[in-house]
């Protein structure tokens, strides 16, 4: 009983800490109090030196230390204003500042550092410069009043209830699954291995530090110590240590090696780049993550707003100093709450939201808060891949190649829900195939629930993959002990996703569509067009799939890194590895019943789901009746690859190659491609 109480208390403390981080913020409210007696000059738009629809430029002395912008009326939404200082007619700004005027307020305040000598001031207003009524120039800096932000009583009560519930629930969970003893046994039986792994990591880190010092002292003194290069060197060293020591597990327990390599590559991607708009739609995904970090009511800093809405602040730069300057600017602006956002909480963004909440609560700089959310994603991706691989009796290298696509790891190392879709589709399919491979065993209720839940979780962010919910219905009947129970679980999952997809499609038909597709996008009109011309549209889709599913598009979902570009090499090798593993990574376990039907369904799912993806983009992203298909990014194909490649081969193919060597060749190939891709697209920007 003492053990149960201790574990329950630990759970209460951990949950309480996380809940406290979720309901509080270390950011303080900031209020400027300008001195009305030191106003030196007041200018209006009529006094501007130059003005356009987006910016207004004033001639101003470098002696002013505080600038107040008064809006012509009180806005009903936050208004974002940026100020740039220029000197001697230079096209490059001397300094830049941001301020968000909260809803219901009328003034923007800018304090100018003492060492900034300027002669021109430019303002950029998100809602148009004609909102500006006047600009006051003060001789002295304004006083700043800060106030802490406290959580509401309701939030505190919820946090306490959740923490106590988790602590009590742990007692009942342990009674059912004996988790306390399992955790103790895990560390007791593996503490020597854990110590050995930590020593390898420490040794690799020391090697990386010494190498970085040699580069700094001997080769490139003026550049200083380079943290990103240290991370990369450390990753190479750790990978070599891992591959040398993995010889005893790479044959039978290769999942440990694969997952560790994914973590190495993923964390290296995270820490060799600065917080940037590198991945697709990362601003939207980061917004969802910070909403999850505060349970939907989020106090955002100027750094958050700059990252979300100012592309120039977060566009990937090609030189180290520019990227470091942007990092310093974001860190400096991560001190005060300038606005409150109320947003929906997205399920795939909860892990990164929790990580952001914890690191923010620890008062870490913006850089590490931002990176913590990415770390949460790559850890989750690795864990899901581990359990997927562990379930398989054969075909682990097919799984590994897809899971280790550089683009997949890049997405899992960014703010995204693509990694969520890919990981859970891999998990669901591996539980299906893994149970088919166990010839003398029935599929358990636990495995059935995990399989169906995994497919459902994969489809929640992008319900266009709903056909994956049909996979469990293909389970050989001789594997099912209680057919009513099994099919009830499968049908429940399918009905839930189908209903959700129908509702989303219904809402889409009445919406404006994705505005990025242009003003001619009209989902309702597009659906009417398709229904009125079904044969012509079907032929149009088939023609488009010829290029969308071709080998020419493989680079888009294997070695593409969003706005960082493509890696020069590796695509051909990955195509070869996919083909080789699909054919040769099979054995007698793959001669299960219904193999032909399952193989046919894998191809069917690949083609029909691709048609659904194209149609979804055509409806929401493309002008009505267009002959083009906009927004169909090839990375959407990735969740369909494993269900096809894992089933198209045959267990009758006899692969007599040494399994240890076979696994080594494939994993080393993917590791080299991944590390080279990092250097080619990310690290060079920080050297």
Secondary structure as GFF3:
##gff-version 3
##sequence-region A 1 687
A	DSSP	alpha_helix	2	23	.	.	.	ID=ss1
A	DSSP	beta_strand	28	33	.	.	.	ID=ss2
A	DSSP	three_ten_helix	36	38	.	.	.	ID=ss3
A	DSSP	beta_strand	39	43	.	.	.	ID=ss4
A	DSSP	three_ten_helix	45	47	.	.	.	ID=ss5
A	DSSP	beta_strand	50	51	.	.	.	ID=ss6
A	DSSP	beta_strand	55	59	.	.	.	ID=ss7
A	DSSP	beta_strand	66	71	.	.	.	ID=ss8
A	DSSP	beta_strand	79	86	.	.	.	ID=ss9
A	DSSP	beta_strand	95	101	.	.	.	ID=ss10
A	DSSP	beta_strand	107	111	.	.	.	ID=ss11
A	DSSP	beta_strand	120	125	.	.	.	ID=ss12
A	DSSP	three_ten_helix	129	131	.	.	.	ID=ss13
A	DSSP	beta_strand	132	138	.	.	.	ID=ss14
A	DSSP	beta_strand	143	148	.	.	.	ID=ss15
A	DSSP	alpha_helix	153	177	.	.	.	ID=ss16
A	DSSP	alpha_helix	179	214	.	.	.	ID=ss17
A	DSSP	pi_helix	215	219	.	.	.	ID=ss18
A	DSSP	three_ten_helix	221	223	.	.	.	ID=ss19
A	DSSP	alpha_helix	227	245	.	.	.	ID=ss20
A	DSSP	three_ten_helix	246	248	.	.	.	ID=ss21
A	DSSP	alpha_helix	254	271	.	.	.	ID=ss22
A	DSSP	alpha_helix	282	293	.	.	.	ID=ss23
A	DSSP	beta_strand	297	301	.	.	.	ID=ss24
A	DSSP	alpha_helix	302	309	.	.	.	ID=ss25
A	DSSP	alpha_helix	311	314	.	.	.	ID=ss26
A	DSSP	alpha_helix	320	332	.	.	.	ID=ss27
A	DSSP	beta_strand	336	342	.	.	.	ID=ss28
A	DSSP	three_ten_helix	347	349	.	.	.	ID=ss29
A	DSSP	alpha_helix	350	361	.	.	.	ID=ss30
A	DSSP	alpha_helix	366	391	.	.	.	ID=ss31
A	DSSP	alpha_helix	396	403	.	.	.	ID=ss32
A	DSSP	alpha_helix	406	412	.	.	.	ID=ss33
A	DSSP	alpha_helix	418	437	.	.	.	ID=ss34
A	DSSP	alpha_helix	445	461	.	.	.	ID=ss35
A	DSSP	three_ten_helix	463	474	.	.	.	ID=ss36
A	DSSP	three_ten_helix	477	479	.	.	.	ID=ss37
A	DSSP	alpha_helix	483	509	.	.	.	ID=ss38
A	DSSP	three_ten_helix	515	517	.	.	.	ID=ss39
A	DSSP	alpha_helix	523	532	.	.	.	ID=ss40
A	DSSP	alpha_helix	534	548	.	.	.	ID=ss41
A	DSSP	three_ten_helix	551	553	.	.	.	ID=ss42
A	DSSP	alpha_helix	555	558	.	.	.	ID=ss43
A	DSSP	three_ten_helix	562	564	.	.	.	ID=ss44
A	DSSP	alpha_helix	571	584	.	.	.	ID=ss45
A	DSSP	three_ten_helix	588	590	.	.	.	ID=ss46
A	DSSP	alpha_helix	595	621	.	.	.	ID=ss47
A	DSSP	three_ten_helix	634	637	.	.	.	ID=ss48
A	DSSP	alpha_helix	638	645	.	.	.	ID=ss49
A	DSSP	alpha_helix	659	681	.	.	.	ID=ss50
A	DSSP	three_ten_helix	683	686	.	.	.	ID=ss51
###
